[in-house]
Amino acid sequence: MPAARGGPPATMRGPLARYRGIPCTPRAAPPRADGLKSRVGERSLAVTSTARSAKACPPFRSLSDLAEAASAATRGALLEFVESGAGAEWTRRANLAAFDAWSLVPRVLRNVREVDLTTRLLGTPVHAPFFASPTAYQGAVHPAGERATARALGRAGILGVYSTLSSRSLEEIASAAPAAPRWFQLYLQPDLTASEELLRRAERAGYSAAVVTVDAPVLGPRDLQSRGGFALDRPVPVGNGPGIRSPARELVPREKGYALEGGAEYSWDDFERLVKGTDLPLVLKGVLSPEDAREAVRRGAKGLLVSNHGGRQLDRALPSLDALPDVVEAIGSRAEVYLDGGVRRAPDILIARALGARAAGLGRPILWALAVGGERGVERLARLLSSELATSLLLLGRRSIAEVDRTAVRENRWRNPPPPHATGRTVGD
Ligand SMILES: Cc1cc2nc3c(=O)[nH]c(=O)nc-3n(C[C@H](O)[C@H](O)[C@H](O)COP(=O)(O)O)c2cc1C
């Protein structure tokens, strides 16, 4: 039967049929209610026309549409803040390309009828082995900021990691979705006692672990961001209080070179002191070398997040996925290992899992979804990704995420990978 013009065939049943004839006319976004616009400047906060009219009309239809929808919904300095990588952005691109070096090896005729995605991340039960990596200033992306993210992820049973530089306080985020799985991300403060106080607040607010980011004593040089003018020294409100310090923006020239001034450069001893001073299990974020991984575990880290900050810090740092197997080998089962950087689709999560990551984090895609649809957008991303993961797992012939091991992947023998999907990895990817 020929397809009706502009829609699926009349006989079509299933998910696509829902979209037939439903008007999805974008409506102008409501005015911002939080005053951010006037404080930060209009150019930085141009989130436009993202609200959709009909309830049945999703903020974006598929994961392939998400990046494109985000680039249409944000523009100017905000888009550049989200997208930018450091320097020539080699690491940002390499994070994505690293996944193209691996293929999944499906097994067949295993009578898999149900798949189990659930797992525990340092004891926190979650519905699927992916999580929202911490990203600063979510209030600049959507007025509801981290509150929307927390509520959406809570409903989907997905772990959210919330930045020290969140637009809402860590207590507000917790009370927006008290039952949602959540970890706190700590940017080391120049004064160790200020870092300890943040950890104490996170404990009291019911966070179940803390992620200590150590790859950003100074911000990487982000040309795109400075061109767009999203300057972090402007008064973007930080929910955790006016005393909170972000990483130093740049080094200060000295007679013999350059120096970190007023920033937070810590040693392993300081990290150990943080471990001993808190009841929260600590995860070290920004580990790429097996030597650092071993030292972190020796000093009391319970988890390691293999990450290069989405290619925003040291350009030409190795892609997270390339670093993963050596880190896993170095520490064995002495700590949990996670990965972020370039994770966009379910097969990426499976590849990371097969190479030893217990779960994989998404940074930019969460912000894209937040920009496009606020709370509904983040929930849709979490649900689409969970469902794609379930389907992929079944097609891989595995019953549970725990069954995905090294036998599930093979390094590609051919040399020139096909170009990435035209819309799955856009917005500067
Ligand atoms: C806009 C933006 C803000 C970020 N803010 C933080 C932050 O506050 N703390 C942190 O540890 N990492 C931060 N990151 C890094 C992410 O946690 C994560 O490592 C990275 O985005 C993963 O790469 P992906 O964007 O390719 O998924 C940020 C990344 C982006 C894109």
The ligand as an SDF file (V2000), in Angstrom:
LIG
                    3D

 31 33  0  0  0  0  0  0  0  0999 V2000
   28.9830   22.9740   29.3280 C   0  0  0  0  0  0  0  0  0  0  0  0
   29.7620   21.9930   30.1490 C   0  0  0  0  0  0  0  0  0  0  0  0
   29.9420   22.2280   31.5010 C   0  0  0  0  0  0  0  0  0  0  0  0
   30.6630   21.3110   32.2810 C   0  0  0  0  0  0  0  0  0  0  0  0
   30.7740   21.5490   33.6240 N   0  0  0  0  0  0  0  0  0  0  0  0
   31.4310   20.6360   34.3970 C   0  0  0  0  0  0  0  0  0  0  0  0
   31.4870   20.8070   35.8060 C   0  0  0  0  0  0  0  0  0  0  0  0
   30.9320   21.7480   36.3620 O   0  0  0  0  0  0  0  0  0  0  0  0
   32.1690   19.8770   36.5230 N   0  0  0  0  0  0  0  0  0  0  0  0
   32.7900   18.7960   35.9380 C   0  0  0  0  0  0  0  0  0  0  0  0
   33.4060   17.9880   36.6270 O   0  0  0  0  0  0  0  0  0  0  0  0
   32.7190   18.6070   34.6030 N   0  0  0  0  0  0  0  0  0  0  0  0
   32.0530   19.4890   33.8250 C   0  0  0  0  0  0  0  0  0  0  0  0
   31.9510   19.2640   32.4800 N   0  0  0  0  0  0  0  0  0  0  0  0
   32.4950   18.0200   31.8910 C   0  0  0  0  0  0  0  0  0  0  0  0
   31.4460   16.9030   31.9250 C   0  0  0  0  0  0  0  0  0  0  0  0
   31.2250   16.4630   33.2450 O   0  0  0  0  0  0  0  0  0  0  0  0
   31.8730   15.6630   31.1120 C   0  0  0  0  0  0  0  0  0  0  0  0
   33.1350   15.2360   31.5500 O   0  0  0  0  0  0  0  0  0  0  0  0
   31.9230   15.8870   29.5990 C   0  0  0  0  0  0  0  0  0  0  0  0
   30.9360   16.8050   29.1710 O   0  0  0  0  0  0  0  0  0  0  0  0
   31.6890   14.5570   28.8940 C   0  0  0  0  0  0  0  0  0  0  0  0
   31.8100   14.6910   27.5240 O   0  0  0  0  0  0  0  0  0  0  0  0
   30.5510   14.8290   26.5210 P   0  0  0  0  0  0  0  0  0  0  0  0
   30.0850   16.2430   26.6100 O   0  0  0  0  0  0  0  0  0  0  0  0
   31.1670   14.4960   25.1930 O   0  0  0  0  0  0  0  0  0  0  0  0
   29.4920   13.8340   26.9290 O   0  0  0  0  0  0  0  0  0  0  0  0
   31.2290   20.1620   31.6840 C   0  0  0  0  0  0  0  0  0  0  0  0
   31.0360   19.9330   30.3170 C   0  0  0  0  0  0  0  0  0  0  0  0
   30.3020   20.8290   29.5560 C   0  0  0  0  0  0  0  0  0  0  0  0
   30.0930   20.5200   28.0860 C   0  0  0  0  0  0  0  0  0  0  0  0
  1  2  1  0
  2  3  1  0
  2 30  2  0
  3  4  2  0
  4  5  1  0
  4 28  1  0
  5  6  2  0
  6  7  1  0
  6 13  1  0
  7  8  2  0
  7  9  1  0
  9 10  1  0
 10 11  2  0
 10 12  1  0
 12 13  2  0
 13 14  1  0
 14 15  1  0
 14 28  1  0
 15 16  1  0
 16 17  1  0
 16 18  1  0
 18 19  1  0
 18 20  1  0
 20 21  1  0
 20 22  1  0
 22 23  1  0
 23 24  1  0
 24 25  2  0
 24 26  1  0
 24 27  1  0
 28 29  2  0
 29 30  1  0
 30 31  1  0
M  END
$$$$
